[in-house]
Amino acid sequence: MVRKYDENLVSRVTCDSSYIDKTNDTLEQRKKLKITLKNKKQEKTATIIMMNPSKADNDKSDKTVDAVVEFFGNLNSKSYYVSS
């Protein structure tokens, strides 16, 4: 099943990746997945470093990426939002 990004929260997704050639196998290595949220009230950036590679790319998401998008996408509407 292909998981799509939540169109209510996500405005743009870019995935920077490169291919590594190991003998006869070609492996894809993702370097950065950048997700721009729709409802951001302030210009802030969050960097999330994930240990396990995800299947997420420009077109499809996964459970872990969905959880991060939901957390930050709804952050402005939650009571635990702290203004700096």
C-alpha positions in Angstrom: 0.0 0.0 0.0 1.4 3.4 -1.0 1.0 6.1 1.7 0.4 9.5 0.3 1.4 12.7 2.1 -1.4 14.5 4.0 -2.5 17.2 1.5 -4.0 19.2 4.4 -0.5 19.6 6.1 2.1 19.3 3.3 2.6 21.8 0.5 5.8 20.5 -1.0 8.2 17.5 -0.8 11.7 17.3 -2.2 13.9 14.3 -1.9 17.6 14.6 -2.7 19.1 11.2 -3.4 22.0 9.6 -5.3 22.7 6.1 -6.6 25.6 4.0 -5.4 26.8 1.3 -7.8 28.1 -1.8 -6.1 29.2 -4.3 -8.7 25.9 -5.4 -10.3 23.6 -3.9 -7.8 22.5 -0.3 -7.8 21.5 1.0 -4.4 19.7 4.3 -3.8 21.0 6.5 -0.9 18.7 9.3 0.2 20.5 12.3 1.7 17.7 14.6 2.5 13.9 14.6 2.5 12.6 18.2 2.8 8.9 18.7 3.6 7.3 22.1 3.5 4.2 22.5 5.7 1.1 24.5 4.7 0.0 25.9 8.1 3.3 27.2 9.4 2.6 30.6 11.0 6.3 31.4 11.5 9.4 30.8 9.5 11.1 28.0 11.5 12.9 24.9 10.5 13.1 21.6 12.3 15.8 19.1 11.4 15.0 15.4 12.2 17.8 12.8 12.0 16.4 9.4 11.6 18.5 6.3 12.0 16.6 3.7 10.0 16.1 4.4 6.3 12.6 5.2 5.2 10.9 4.3 2.0 9.6 7.9 1.8 10.4 10.0 -1.3 8.8 12.8 -3.4 5.6 10.8 -3.9 5.1 8.4 -1.0 5.4 8.7 2.7 5.6 6.1 5.5 4.3 5.8 9.1 7.3 7.4 10.7 7.4 10.4 8.3 3.6 10.8 8.7 4.0 11.0 12.5 6.7 13.7 12.2 4.6 15.7 9.7 1.5 15.4 11.9 3.4 16.6 15.0 5.0 19.6 13.3 2.0 20.3 11.1 -0.3 20.6 14.1 2.2 22.2 16.4 0.7 25.7 16.2 -2.7 24.5 17.2 -1.5 22.5 20.3 -1.2 23.9 23.8 2.5 22.7 24.1 3.6 25.2 21.4 6.3 27.5 22.9 6.9 30.8 21.3 10.5 32.1 21.3 
